[in-house]
Amino acid sequence: MESGTLVNADLCAVALGVPKTTIYKMVKRGTLIAYRVGEKSRGLRFDIAECRAALRRQTTQSQEEVRR
């Protein structure tokens, strides 16, 4: 997949190797950007590159908390 390609939560989760619920939790916490698309903005889409960066930030932050 190209950087800048928007995908749904299912494909984002598969590409990152995490459960789909993790993707939605990251959006709710504000650590991942989601784009609303479609009629009435019902569908969420994610940029794979942004998802990978957010997951790296989350992992780094968790590792730092364990070290404390």
mmCIF file of the N, C-alpha and C atoms, coordinates in Angstrom:
data_MODEL
# 
_entry.id   MODEL 
# 
loop_
_atom_site.group_PDB 
_atom_site.id 
_atom_site.type_symbol 
_atom_site.label_atom_id 
_atom_site.label_alt_id 
_atom_site.label_comp_id 
_atom_site.label_asym_id 
_atom_site.label_entity_id 
_atom_site.label_seq_id 
_atom_site.pdbx_PDB_ins_code 
_atom_site.Cartn_x 
_atom_site.Cartn_y 
_atom_site.Cartn_z 
_atom_site.occupancy 
_atom_site.B_iso_or_equiv 
_atom_site.pdbx_formal_charge 
_atom_site.auth_seq_id 
_atom_site.auth_comp_id 
_atom_site.auth_asym_id 
_atom_site.auth_atom_id 
_atom_site.pdbx_PDB_model_num 
ATOM 1   N N  . MET A 1 1  ? 0.827   -1.185 0.000  1.00 0.00 ? 1  MET A N  1 
ATOM 2   C CA . MET A 1 1  ? 0.000   0.000  0.000  1.00 0.00 ? 1  MET A CA 1 
ATOM 3   C C  . MET A 1 1  ? 0.869   1.244  0.000  1.00 0.00 ? 1  MET A C  1 
ATOM 4   N N  . GLU A 1 2  ? 0.408   2.247  -0.701 1.00 0.00 ? 2  GLU A N  1 
ATOM 5   C CA . GLU A 1 2  ? 1.139   3.500  -0.768 1.00 0.00 ? 2  GLU A CA 1 
ATOM 6   C C  . GLU A 1 2  ? 0.869   4.340  0.468  1.00 0.00 ? 2  GLU A C  1 
ATOM 7   N N  . SER A 1 3  ? 1.836   5.172  0.788  1.00 0.00 ? 3  SER A N  1 
ATOM 8   C CA . SER A 1 3  ? 1.611   6.147  1.846  1.00 0.00 ? 3  SER A CA 1 
ATOM 9   C C  . SER A 1 3  ? 0.564   7.124  1.347  1.00 0.00 ? 3  SER A C  1 
ATOM 10  N N  . GLY A 1 4  ? -0.351  7.507  2.190  1.00 0.00 ? 4  GLY A N  1 
ATOM 11  C CA . GLY A 1 4  ? -1.410  8.410  1.792  1.00 0.00 ? 4  GLY A CA 1 
ATOM 12  C C  . GLY A 1 4  ? -2.666  7.686  1.351  1.00 0.00 ? 4  GLY A C  1 
ATOM 13  N N  . THR A 1 5  ? -2.596  6.365  1.227  1.00 0.00 ? 5  THR A N  1 
ATOM 14  C CA . THR A 1 5  ? -3.761  5.578  0.864  1.00 0.00 ? 5  THR A CA 1 
ATOM 15  C C  . THR A 1 5  ? -4.643  5.424  2.093  1.00 0.00 ? 5  THR A C  1 
ATOM 16  N N  . LEU A 1 6  ? -5.915  5.735  1.930  1.00 0.00 ? 6  LEU A N  1 
ATOM 17  C CA . LEU A 1 6  ? -6.842  5.602  3.051  1.00 0.00 ? 6  LEU A CA 1 
ATOM 18  C C  . LEU A 1 6  ? -7.504  4.230  3.005  1.00 0.00 ? 6  LEU A C  1 
ATOM 19  N N  . VAL A 1 7  ? -7.548  3.577  4.172  1.00 0.00 ? 7  VAL A N  1 
ATOM 20  C CA . VAL A 1 7  ? -8.146  2.245  4.285  1.00 0.00 ? 7  VAL A CA 1 
ATOM 21  C C  . VAL A 1 7  ? -9.114  2.232  5.457  1.00 0.00 ? 7  VAL A C  1 
ATOM 22  N N  . ASN A 1 8  ? -9.962  1.213  5.489  1.00 0.00 ? 8  ASN A N  1 
ATOM 23  C CA . ASN A 1 8  ? -10.902 1.107  6.611  1.00 0.00 ? 8  ASN A CA 1 
ATOM 24  C C  . ASN A 1 8  ? -10.208 0.505  7.834  1.00 0.00 ? 8  ASN A C  1 
ATOM 25  N N  . ALA A 1 9  ? -10.927 0.433  8.936  1.00 0.00 ? 9  ALA A N  1 
ATOM 26  C CA . ALA A 1 9  ? -10.349 -0.043 10.194 1.00 0.00 ? 9  ALA A CA 1 
ATOM 27  C C  . ALA A 1 9  ? -9.888  -1.493 10.100 1.00 0.00 ? 9  ALA A C  1 
ATOM 28  N N  . ASP A 1 10 ? -10.630 -2.326 9.371  1.00 0.00 ? 10 ASP A N  1 
ATOM 29  C CA . ASP A 1 10 ? -10.248 -3.733 9.226  1.00 0.00 ? 10 ASP A CA 1 
ATOM 30  C C  . ASP A 1 10 ? -8.875  -3.874 8.570  1.00 0.00 ? 10 ASP A C  1 
ATOM 31  N N  . LEU A 1 11 ? -8.685  -3.200 7.444  1.00 0.00 ? 11 LEU A N  1 
ATOM 32  C CA . LEU A 1 11 ? -7.407  -3.296 6.732  1.00 0.00 ? 11 LEU A CA 1 
ATOM 33  C C  . LEU A 1 11 ? -6.270  -2.652 7.520  1.00 0.00 ? 11 LEU A C  1 
ATOM 34  N N  . CYS A 1 12 ? -6.568  -1.570 8.209  1.00 0.00 ? 12 CYS A N  1 
ATOM 35  C CA . CYS A 1 12 ? -5.554  -0.913 9.042  1.00 0.00 ? 12 CYS A CA 1 
ATOM 36  C C  . CYS A 1 12 ? -5.093  -1.862 10.147 1.00 0.00 ? 12 CYS A C  1 
ATOM 37  N N  . ALA A 1 13 ? -6.030  -2.523 10.791 1.00 0.00 ? 13 ALA A N  1 
ATOM 38  C CA . ALA A 1 13 ? -5.700  -3.448 11.868 1.00 0.00 ? 13 ALA A CA 1 
ATOM 39  C C  . ALA A 1 13 ? -4.872  -4.626 11.358 1.00 0.00 ? 13 ALA A C  1 
ATOM 40  N N  . VAL A 1 14 ? -5.238  -5.168 10.208 1.00 0.00 ? 14 VAL A N  1 
ATOM 41  C CA . VAL A 1 14 ? -4.495  -6.288 9.632  1.00 0.00 ? 14 VAL A CA 1 
ATOM 42  C C  . VAL A 1 14 ? -3.076  -5.853 9.262  1.00 0.00 ? 14 VAL A C  1 
ATOM 43  N N  . ALA A 1 15 ? -2.960  -4.681 8.657  1.00 0.00 ? 15 ALA A N  1 
ATOM 44  C CA . ALA A 1 15 ? -1.643  -4.192 8.232  1.00 0.00 ? 15 ALA A CA 1 
ATOM 45  C C  . ALA A 1 15 ? -0.714  -3.961 9.416  1.00 0.00 ? 15 ALA A C  1 
ATOM 46  N N  . LEU A 1 16 ? -1.287  -3.571 10.556 1.00 0.00 ? 16 LEU A N  1 
ATOM 47  C CA . LEU A 1 16 ? -0.478  -3.281 11.741 1.00 0.00 ? 16 LEU A CA 1 
ATOM 48  C C  . LEU A 1 16 ? -0.356  -4.471 12.683 1.00 0.00 ? 16 LEU A C  1 
ATOM 49  N N  . GLY A 1 17 ? -1.177  -5.491 12.458 1.00 0.00 ? 17 GLY A N  1 
ATOM 50  C CA . GLY A 1 17 ? -1.121  -6.671 13.318 1.00 0.00 ? 17 GLY A CA 1 
ATOM 51  C C  . GLY A 1 17 ? -1.706  -6.443 14.698 1.00 0.00 ? 17 GLY A C  1 
ATOM 52  N N  . VAL A 1 18 ? -2.733  -5.605 14.762 1.00 0.00 ? 18 VAL A N  1 
ATOM 53  C CA . VAL A 1 18 ? -3.398  -5.336 16.043 1.00 0.00 ? 18 VAL A CA 1 
ATOM 54  C C  . VAL A 1 18 ? -4.893  -5.566 15.863 1.00 0.00 ? 18 VAL A C  1 
ATOM 55  N N  . PRO A 1 19 ? -5.620  -5.770 16.970 1.00 0.00 ? 19 PRO A N  1 
ATOM 56  C CA . PRO A 1 19 ? -7.073  -5.918 16.857 1.00 0.00 ? 19 PRO A CA 1 
ATOM 57  C C  . PRO A 1 19 ? -7.730  -4.616 16.393 1.00 0.00 ? 19 PRO A C  1 
ATOM 58  N N  . LYS A 1 20 ? -8.863  -4.742 15.711 1.00 0.00 ? 20 LYS A N  1 
ATOM 59  C CA . LYS A 1 20 ? -9.592  -3.565 15.244 1.00 0.00 ? 20 LYS A CA 1 
ATOM 60  C C  . LYS A 1 20 ? -9.995  -2.672 16.415 1.00 0.00 ? 20 LYS A C  1 
ATOM 61  N N  . THR A 1 21 ? -10.282 -3.265 17.551 1.00 0.00 ? 21 THR A N  1 
ATOM 62  C CA . THR A 1 21 ? -10.672 -2.465 18.720 1.00 0.00 ? 21 THR A CA 1 
ATOM 63  C C  . THR A 1 21 ? -9.546  -1.527 19.148 1.00 0.00 ? 21 THR A C  1 
ATOM 64  N N  . THR A 1 22 ? -8.303  -1.941 18.954 1.00 0.00 ? 22 THR A N  1 
ATOM 65  C CA . THR A 1 22 ? -7.161  -1.088 19.287 1.00 0.00 ? 22 THR A CA 1 
ATOM 66  C C  . THR A 1 22 ? -7.162  0.159  18.416 1.00 0.00 ? 22 THR A C  1 
ATOM 67  N N  . ILE A 1 23 ? -7.499  0.004  17.148 1.00 0.00 ? 23 ILE A N  1 
ATOM 68  C CA . ILE A 1 23 ? -7.560  1.142  16.233 1.00 0.00 ? 23 ILE A CA 1 
ATOM 69  C C  . ILE A 1 23 ? -8.601  2.151  16.730 1.00 0.00 ? 23 ILE A C  1 
ATOM 70  N N  . TYR A 1 24 ? -9.787  1.665  17.070 1.00 0.00 ? 24 TYR A N  1 
ATOM 71  C CA . TYR A 1 24 ? -10.848 2.558  17.539 1.00 0.00 ? 24 TYR A CA 1 
ATOM 72  C C  . TYR A 1 24 ? -10.502 3.198  18.892 1.00 0.00 ? 24 TYR A C  1 
ATOM 73  N N  . LYS A 1 25 ? -9.837  2.461  19.763 1.00 0.00 ? 25 LYS A N  1 
ATOM 74  C CA . LYS A 1 25 ? -9.419  3.032  21.054 1.00 0.00 ? 25 LYS A CA 1 
ATOM 75  C C  . LYS A 1 25 ? -8.405  4.157  20.855 1.00 0.00 ? 25 LYS A C  1 
ATOM 76  N N  . MET A 1 26 ? -7.497  3.971  19.907 1.00 0.00 ? 26 MET A N  1 
ATOM 77  C CA . MET A 1 26 ? -6.502  5.001  19.626 1.00 0.00 ? 26 MET A CA 1 
ATOM 78  C C  . MET A 1 26 ? -7.166  6.263  19.081 1.00 0.00 ? 26 MET A C  1 
ATOM 79  N N  . VAL A 1 27 ? -8.201  6.108  18.266 1.00 0.00 ? 27 VAL A N  1 
ATOM 80  C CA . VAL A 1 27 ? -8.942  7.262  17.754 1.00 0.00 ? 27 VAL A CA 1 
ATOM 81  C C  . VAL A 1 27 ? -9.642  7.977  18.904 1.00 0.00 ? 27 VAL A C  1 
ATOM 82  N N  . LYS A 1 28 ? -10.273 7.216  19.776 1.00 0.00 ? 28 LYS A N  1 
ATOM 83  C CA . LYS A 1 28 ? -10.997 7.802  20.903 1.00 0.00 ? 28 LYS A CA 1 
ATOM 84  C C  . LYS A 1 28 ? -10.067 8.574  21.835 1.00 0.00 ? 28 LYS A C  1 
ATOM 85  N N  . ARG A 1 29 ? -8.841  8.051  22.042 1.00 0.00 ? 29 ARG A N  1 
ATOM 86  C CA . ARG A 1 29 ? -7.858  8.732  22.900 1.00 0.00 ? 29 ARG A CA 1 
ATOM 87  C C  . ARG A 1 29 ? -7.222  9.927  22.208 1.00 0.00 ? 29 ARG A C  1 
ATOM 88  N N  . GLY A 1 30 ? -7.371  10.005 20.906 1.00 0.00 ? 30 GLY A N  1 
ATOM 89  C CA . GLY A 1 30 ? -6.786  11.104 20.157 1.00 0.00 ? 30 GLY A CA 1 
ATOM 90  C C  . GLY A 1 30 ? -5.361  10.854 19.711 1.00 0.00 ? 30 GLY A C  1 
ATOM 91  N N  . THR A 1 31 ? -4.913  9.607  19.786 1.00 0.00 ? 31 THR A N  1 
ATOM 92  C CA . THR A 1 31 ? -3.546  9.289  19.363 1.00 0.00 ? 31 THR A CA 1 
ATOM 93  C C  . THR A 1 31 ? -3.473  8.870  17.898 1.00 0.00 ? 31 THR A C  1 
ATOM 94  N N  . LEU A 1 32 ? -4.624  8.713  17.253 1.00 0.00 ? 32 LEU A N  1 
ATOM 95  C CA . LEU A 1 32 ? -4.672  8.317  15.852 1.00 0.00 ? 32 LEU A CA 1 
ATOM 96  C C  . LEU A 1 32 ? -5.712  9.167  15.135 1.00 0.00 ? 32 LEU A C  1 
ATOM 97  N N  . ILE A 1 33 ? -5.344  9.659  13.963 1.00 0.00 ? 33 ILE A N  1 
ATOM 98  C CA . ILE A 1 33 ? -6.254  10.483 13.178 1.00 0.00 ? 33 ILE A CA 1 
ATOM 99  C C  . ILE A 1 33 ? -7.099  9.589  12.286 1.00 0.00 ? 33 ILE A C  1 
ATOM 100 N N  . ALA A 1 34 ? -8.405  9.856  12.279 1.00 0.00 ? 34 ALA A N  1 
ATOM 101 C CA . ALA A 1 34 ? -9.329  9.146  11.395 1.00 0.00 ? 34 ALA A CA 1 
ATOM 102 C C  . ALA A 1 34 ? -10.013 10.175 10.510 1.00 0.00 ? 34 ALA A C  1 
ATOM 103 N N  . TYR A 1 35 ? -10.270 9.794  9.286  1.00 0.00 ? 35 TYR A N  1 
ATOM 104 C CA . TYR A 1 35 ? -10.939 10.671 8.327  1.00 0.00 ? 35 TYR A CA 1 
ATOM 105 C C  . TYR A 1 35 ? -12.344 10.145 8.098  1.00 0.00 ? 35 TYR A C  1 
ATOM 106 N N  . ARG A 1 36 ? -13.340 11.016 8.232  1.00 0.00 ? 36 ARG A N  1 
ATOM 107 C CA . ARG A 1 36 ? -14.732 10.616 7.989  1.00 0.00 ? 36 ARG A CA 1 
ATOM 108 C C  . ARG A 1 36 ? -15.024 10.754 6.502  1.00 0.00 ? 36 ARG A C  1 
ATOM 109 N N  . VAL A 1 37 ? -15.625 9.724  5.932  1.00 0.00 ? 37 VAL A N  1 
ATOM 110 C CA . VAL A 1 37 ? -15.953 9.730  4.512  1.00 0.00 ? 37 VAL A CA 1 
ATOM 111 C C  . VAL A 1 37 ? -17.373 9.226  4.315  1.00 0.00 ? 37 VAL A C  1 
ATOM 112 N N  . GLY A 1 38 ? -17.900 9.497  3.154  1.00 0.00 ? 38 GLY A N  1 
ATOM 113 C CA . GLY A 1 38 ? -19.207 8.967  2.810  1.00 0.00 ? 38 GLY A CA 1 
ATOM 114 C C  . GLY A 1 38 ? -20.345 9.865  3.235  1.00 0.00 ? 38 GLY A C  1 
ATOM 115 N N  . GLU A 1 39 ? -21.520 9.433  2.836  1.00 0.00 ? 39 GLU A N  1 
ATOM 116 C CA . GLU A 1 39 ? -22.727 10.169 3.157  1.00 0.00 ? 39 GLU A CA 1 
ATOM 117 C C  . GLU A 1 39 ? -22.929 10.212 4.664  1.00 0.00 ? 39 GLU A C  1 
ATOM 118 N N  . LYS A 1 40 ? -23.180 11.371 5.180  1.00 0.00 ? 40 LYS A N  1 
ATOM 119 C CA . LYS A 1 40 ? -23.366 11.596 6.619  1.00 0.00 ? 40 LYS A CA 1 
ATOM 120 C C  . LYS A 1 40 ? -22.108 11.268 7.429  1.00 0.00 ? 40 LYS A C  1 
ATOM 121 N N  . SER A 1 41 ? -20.972 11.171 6.768  1.00 0.00 ? 41 SER A N  1 
ATOM 122 C CA . SER A 1 41 ? -19.678 10.932 7.434  1.00 0.00 ? 41 SER A CA 1 
ATOM 123 C C  . SER A 1 41 ? -19.705 9.721  8.355  1.00 0.00 ? 41 SER A C  1 
ATOM 124 N N  . ARG A 1 42 ? -20.307 8.640  7.904  1.00 0.00 ? 42 ARG A N  1 
ATOM 125 C CA . ARG A 1 42 ? -20.407 7.443  8.745  1.00 0.00 ? 42 ARG A CA 1 
ATOM 126 C C  . ARG A 1 42 ? -19.162 6.579  8.722  1.00 0.00 ? 42 ARG A C  1 
ATOM 127 N N  . GLY A 1 43 ? -18.451 6.567  7.611  1.00 0.00 ? 43 GLY A N  1 
ATOM 128 C CA . GLY A 1 43 ? -17.293 5.690  7.500  1.00 0.00 ? 43 GLY A CA 1 
ATOM 129 C C  . GLY A 1 43 ? -16.015 6.370  7.954  1.00 0.00 ? 43 GLY A C  1 
ATOM 130 N N  . LEU A 1 44 ? -15.168 5.627  8.642  1.00 0.00 ? 44 LEU A N  1 
ATOM 131 C CA . LEU A 1 44 ? -13.858 6.140  9.040  1.00 0.00 ? 44 LEU A CA 1 
ATOM 132 C C  . LEU A 1 44 ? -12.799 5.507  8.158  1.00 0.00 ? 44 LEU A C  1 
ATOM 133 N N  . ARG A 1 45 ? -11.821 6.301  7.767  1.00 0.00 ? 45 ARG A N  1 
ATOM 134 C CA . ARG A 1 45 ? -10.703 5.800  6.987  1.00 0.00 ? 45 ARG A CA 1 
ATOM 135 C C  . ARG A 1 45 ? -9.416  6.246  7.661  1.00 0.00 ? 45 ARG A C  1 
ATOM 136 N N  . PHE A 1 46 ? -8.366  5.470  7.445  1.00 0.00 ? 46 PHE A N  1 
ATOM 137 C CA . PHE A 1 46 ? -7.095  5.702  8.119  1.00 0.00 ? 46 PHE A CA 1 
ATOM 138 C C  . PHE A 1 46 ? -5.966  5.680  7.098  1.00 0.00 ? 46 PHE A C  1 
ATOM 139 N N  . ASP A 1 47 ? -4.966  6.525  7.312  1.00 0.00 ? 47 ASP A N  1 
ATOM 140 C CA . ASP A 1 47 ? -3.755  6.522  6.501  1.00 0.00 ? 47 ASP A CA 1 
ATOM 141 C C  . ASP A 1 47 ? -2.793  5.533  7.164  1.00 0.00 ? 47 ASP A C  1 
ATOM 142 N N  . ILE A 1 48 ? -2.348  4.524  6.425  1.00 0.00 ? 48 ILE A N  1 
ATOM 143 C CA . ILE A 1 48 ? -1.490  3.473  6.986  1.00 0.00 ? 48 ILE A CA 1 
ATOM 144 C C  . ILE A 1 48 ? -0.214  4.053  7.593  1.00 0.00 ? 48 ILE A C  1 
ATOM 145 N N  . ALA A 1 49 ? 0.397   5.020  6.917  1.00 0.00 ? 49 ALA A N  1 
ATOM 146 C CA . ALA A 1 49 ? 1.638   5.613  7.430  1.00 0.00 ? 49 ALA A CA 1 
ATOM 147 C C  . ALA A 1 49 ? 1.387   6.307  8.770  1.00 0.00 ? 49 ALA A C  1 
ATOM 148 N N  . GLU A 1 50 ? 0.266   7.005  8.888  1.00 0.00 ? 50 GLU A N  1 
ATOM 149 C CA . GLU A 1 50 ? -0.072  7.666  10.153 1.00 0.00 ? 50 GLU A CA 1 
ATOM 150 C C  . GLU A 1 50 ? -0.349  6.629  11.241 1.00 0.00 ? 50 GLU A C  1 
ATOM 151 N N  . CYS A 1 51 ? -0.985  5.531  10.871 1.00 0.00 ? 51 CYS A N  1 
ATOM 152 C CA . CYS A 1 51 ? -1.273  4.463  11.840 1.00 0.00 ? 51 CYS A CA 1 
ATOM 153 C C  . CYS A 1 51 ? 0.021   3.862  12.374 1.00 0.00 ? 51 CYS A C  1 
ATOM 154 N N  . ARG A 1 52 ? 0.962   3.597  11.491 1.00 0.00 ? 52 ARG A N  1 
ATOM 155 C CA . ARG A 1 52 ? 2.246   3.030  11.926 1.00 0.00 ? 52 ARG A CA 1 
ATOM 156 C C  . ARG A 1 52 ? 2.981   3.980  12.861 1.00 0.00 ? 52 ARG A C  1 
ATOM 157 N N  . ALA A 1 53 ? 2.977   5.264  12.520 1.00 0.00 ? 53 ALA A N  1 
ATOM 158 C CA . ALA A 1 53 ? 3.653   6.262  13.359 1.00 0.00 ? 53 ALA A CA 1 
ATOM 159 C C  . ALA A 1 53 ? 2.988   6.354  14.731 1.00 0.00 ? 53 ALA A C  1 
ATOM 160 N N  . ALA A 1 54 ? 1.668   6.342  14.766 1.00 0.00 ? 54 ALA A N  1 
ATOM 161 C CA . ALA A 1 54 ? 0.945   6.419  16.037 1.00 0.00 ? 54 ALA A CA 1 
ATOM 162 C C  . ALA A 1 54 ? 1.212   5.183  16.889 1.00 0.00 ? 54 ALA A C  1 
ATOM 163 N N  . LEU A 1 55 ? 1.261   4.018  16.249 1.00 0.00 ? 55 LEU A N  1 
ATOM 164 C CA . LEU A 1 55 ? 1.524   2.778  16.975 1.00 0.00 ? 55 LEU A CA 1 
ATOM 165 C C  . LEU A 1 55 ? 2.941   2.791  17.551 1.00 0.00 ? 55 LEU A C  1 
ATOM 166 N N  . ARG A 1 56 ? 3.908   3.305  16.784 1.00 0.00 ? 56 ARG A N  1 
ATOM 167 C CA . ARG A 1 56 ? 5.285   3.424  17.298 1.00 0.00 ? 56 ARG A CA 1 
ATOM 168 C C  . ARG A 1 56 ? 5.345   4.363  18.496 1.00 0.00 ? 56 ARG A C  1 
ATOM 169 N N  . ARG A 1 57 ? 4.649   5.503  18.404 1.00 0.00 ? 57 ARG A N  1 
ATOM 170 C CA . ARG A 1 57 ? 4.626   6.453  19.534 1.00 0.00 ? 57 ARG A CA 1 
ATOM 171 C C  . ARG A 1 57 ? 4.019   5.797  20.764 1.00 0.00 ? 57 ARG A C  1 
ATOM 172 N N  . GLN A 1 58 ? 2.925   5.062  20.572 1.00 0.00 ? 58 GLN A N  1 
ATOM 173 C CA . GLN A 1 58 ? 2.252   4.399  21.693 1.00 0.00 ? 58 GLN A CA 1 
ATOM 174 C C  . GLN A 1 58 ? 3.171   3.356  22.320 1.00 0.00 ? 58 GLN A C  1 
ATOM 175 N N  . THR A 1 59 ? 3.865   2.578  21.504 1.00 0.00 ? 59 THR A N  1 
ATOM 176 C CA . THR A 1 59 ? 4.767   1.541  21.997 1.00 0.00 ? 59 THR A CA 1 
ATOM 177 C C  . THR A 1 59 ? 5.927   2.167  22.766 1.00 0.00 ? 59 THR A C  1 
ATOM 178 N N  . THR A 1 60 ? 6.498   3.230  22.225 1.00 0.00 ? 60 THR A N  1 
ATOM 179 C CA . THR A 1 60 ? 7.609   3.919  22.882 1.00 0.00 ? 60 THR A CA 1 
ATOM 180 C C  . THR A 1 60 ? 7.175   4.486  24.228 1.00 0.00 ? 60 THR A C  1 
ATOM 181 N N  . GLN A 1 61 ? 5.990   5.088  24.253 1.00 0.00 ? 61 GLN A N  1 
ATOM 182 C CA . GLN A 1 61 ? 5.471   5.662  25.496 1.00 0.00 ? 61 GLN A CA 1 
ATOM 183 C C  . GLN A 1 61 ? 5.242   4.563  26.535 1.00 0.00 ? 61 GLN A C  1 
ATOM 184 N N  . SER A 1 62 ? 4.703   3.429  26.136 1.00 0.00 ? 62 SER A N  1 
ATOM 185 C CA . SER A 1 62 ? 4.463   2.319  27.060 1.00 0.00 ? 62 SER A CA 1 
ATOM 186 C C  . SER A 1 62 ? 5.769   1.778  27.625 1.00 0.00 ? 62 SER A C  1 
ATOM 187 N N  . GLN A 1 63 ? 6.788   1.682  26.789 1.00 0.00 ? 63 GLN A N  1 
ATOM 188 C CA . GLN A 1 63 ? 8.086   1.190  27.245 1.00 0.00 ? 63 GLN A CA 1 
ATOM 189 C C  . GLN A 1 63 ? 8.705   2.150  28.247 1.00 0.00 ? 63 GLN A C  1 
ATOM 190 N N  . GLU A 1 64 ? 8.534   3.448  28.042 1.00 0.00 ? 64 GLU A N  1 
ATOM 191 C CA . GLU A 1 64 ? 9.066   4.435  28.969 1.00 0.00 ? 64 GLU A CA 1 
ATOM 192 C C  . GLU A 1 64 ? 8.371   4.359  30.324 1.00 0.00 ? 64 GLU A C  1 
ATOM 193 N N  . GLU A 1 65 ? 7.052   4.097  30.310 1.00 0.00 ? 65 GLU A N  1 
ATOM 194 C CA . GLU A 1 65 ? 6.303   3.980  31.562 1.00 0.00 ? 65 GLU A CA 1 
ATOM 195 C C  . GLU A 1 65 ? 6.754   2.755  32.357 1.00 0.00 ? 65 GLU A C  1 
ATOM 196 N N  . VAL A 1 66 ? 7.106   1.677  31.679 1.00 0.00 ? 66 VAL A N  1 
ATOM 197 C CA . VAL A 1 66 ? 7.556   0.453  32.346 1.00 0.00 ? 66 VAL A CA 1 
ATOM 198 C C  . VAL A 1 66 ? 8.904   0.704  33.012 1.00 0.00 ? 66 VAL A C  1 
ATOM 199 N N  . ARG A 1 67 ? 9.752   1.497  32.382 1.00 0.00 ? 67 ARG A N  1 
ATOM 200 C CA . ARG A 1 67 ? 11.079  1.780  32.919 1.00 0.00 ? 67 ARG A CA 1 
ATOM 201 C C  . ARG A 1 67 ? 11.035  2.598  34.208 1.00 0.00 ? 67 ARG A C  1 
ATOM 202 N N  . ARG A 1 68 ? 9.982   3.339  34.417 1.00 0.00 ? 68 ARG A N  1 
ATOM 203 C CA . ARG A 1 68 ? 9.871   4.208  35.601 1.00 0.00 ? 68 ARG A CA 1 
ATOM 204 C C  . ARG A 1 68 ? 9.699   3.445  36.855 1.00 0.00 ? 68 ARG A C  1 
# 
